[in-house]
Amino acid sequence: IINQIYNVFVVNGGSYAVFKRQLDAGFYQLTNGNLYFTIDGEYNTSSLNYKIIDDKKAIVTTGAPTLNLSNGDNRYYLDLKTLGFTTANNNKYYVVEVQNEKNELFLLKIKYAQ
């Protein structure tokens, strides 16, 4: 018999989430509908393409507002309430997909809370 142990990491809503190339059991817990995240930029300037997907694989929102990406450490704040999220979205999980300037895909699982 093989026992598998899965670690679930919950990132505090006051810190900046880091995207991954593959999803795991961890998620980022939002506080007051706010998403804080960081992305490393490899080039001088470009735009960051992103979309938020629900558990049924439907796109909830995509790329608005536009996020500018510069070389180095970039830190962002998105108020999901301004993107149409309400208390009806509380305790639901979503995946944020971000595509960088090289069209590489990065993922982050979030749990919404307002």
JOKA-V459151 format. One record per residue. N is the residue number from 1. RES is the residue in one small letter. SS is DSSP state (h for helix, s for strand, l for the rest). PHI is phi in whole degrees, -180 to 180 (* if undefined). Layout:
# JOKA-V459151
n:N res:RES ss:SS phi:PHI
n:N res:RES ss:SS phi:PHI
This chain:
# JOKA-V459151
n:1 res:i ss:l phi:*
n:2 res:i ss:l phi:-109
n:3 res:n ss:l phi:-99
n:4 res:q ss:l phi:-109
n:5 res:i ss:l phi:-115
n:6 res:y ss:l phi:-110
n:7 res:n ss:l phi:-93
n:8 res:v ss:l phi:-110
n:9 res:f ss:l phi:-105
n:10 res:v ss:s phi:-108
n:11 res:v ss:s phi:-89
n:12 res:n ss:l phi:-57
n:13 res:g ss:l phi:-61
n:14 res:g ss:l phi:-87
n:15 res:s ss:l phi:-104
n:16 res:y ss:l phi:-93
n:17 res:a ss:s phi:-75
n:18 res:v ss:s phi:-116
n:19 res:f ss:l phi:-74
n:20 res:k ss:s phi:-127
n:21 res:r ss:l phi:-77
n:22 res:q ss:l phi:-135
n:23 res:l ss:l phi:-75
n:24 res:d ss:l phi:-129
n:25 res:a ss:l phi:-76
n:26 res:g ss:l phi:-75
n:27 res:f ss:s phi:-151
n:28 res:y ss:s phi:-103
n:29 res:q ss:s phi:-85
n:30 res:l ss:l phi:-76
n:31 res:t ss:s phi:-124
n:32 res:n ss:l phi:56
n:33 res:g ss:l phi:75
n:34 res:n ss:s phi:-102
n:35 res:l ss:s phi:-113
n:36 res:y ss:s phi:-111
n:37 res:f ss:s phi:-149
n:38 res:t ss:s phi:-127
n:39 res:i ss:s phi:-139
n:40 res:d ss:s phi:-88
n:41 res:g ss:s phi:-96
n:42 res:e ss:s phi:-105
n:43 res:y ss:s phi:-124
n:44 res:n ss:s phi:-62
n:45 res:t ss:s phi:-148
n:46 res:s ss:s phi:-170
n:47 res:s ss:s phi:-104
n:48 res:l ss:s phi:-99
n:49 res:n ss:s phi:-91
n:50 res:y ss:s phi:-147
n:51 res:k ss:s phi:-151
n:52 res:i ss:s phi:-114
n:53 res:i ss:s phi:-121
n:54 res:d ss:l phi:-87
n:55 res:d ss:l phi:-71
n:56 res:k ss:l phi:-100
n:57 res:k ss:l phi:70
n:58 res:a ss:l phi:-90
n:59 res:i ss:s phi:-76
n:60 res:v ss:s phi:-88
n:61 res:t ss:s phi:-154
n:62 res:t ss:s phi:-146
n:63 res:g ss:l phi:56
n:64 res:a ss:l phi:-128
n:65 res:p ss:l phi:-76
n:66 res:t ss:l phi:-71
n:67 res:l ss:s phi:-111
n:68 res:n ss:s phi:-84
n:69 res:l ss:s phi:-115
n:70 res:s ss:s phi:-122
n:71 res:n ss:s phi:-64
n:72 res:g ss:s phi:98
n:73 res:d ss:s phi:-78
n:74 res:n ss:s phi:-117
n:75 res:r ss:s phi:-119
n:76 res:y ss:s phi:-127
n:77 res:y ss:s phi:-135
n:78 res:l ss:s phi:-121
n:79 res:d ss:s phi:-92
n:80 res:l ss:h phi:-66
n:81 res:k ss:h phi:-63
n:82 res:t ss:h phi:-75
n:83 res:l ss:h phi:-99
n:84 res:g ss:l phi:101
n:85 res:f ss:l phi:-74
n:86 res:t ss:l phi:-133
n:87 res:t ss:h phi:-64
n:88 res:a ss:h phi:-65
n:89 res:n ss:h phi:-88
n:90 res:n ss:l phi:-55
n:91 res:n ss:l phi:62
n:92 res:k ss:l phi:-104
n:93 res:y ss:s phi:-99
n:94 res:y ss:s phi:-138
n:95 res:v ss:s phi:-117
n:96 res:v ss:s phi:-100
n:97 res:e ss:s phi:-106
n:98 res:v ss:s phi:-124
n:99 res:q ss:s phi:-118
n:100 res:n ss:l phi:-87
n:101 res:e ss:l phi:-66
n:102 res:k ss:l phi:-99
n:103 res:n ss:l phi:61
n:104 res:e ss:l phi:-83
n:105 res:l ss:s phi:-100
n:106 res:f ss:s phi:-126
n:107 res:l ss:s phi:-127
n:108 res:l ss:s phi:-149
n:109 res:k ss:s phi:-90
n:110 res:i ss:s phi:-126
n:111 res:k ss:s phi:-117
n:112 res:y ss:l phi:-79
n:113 res:a ss:l phi:-148
n:114 res:q ss:l phi:-112
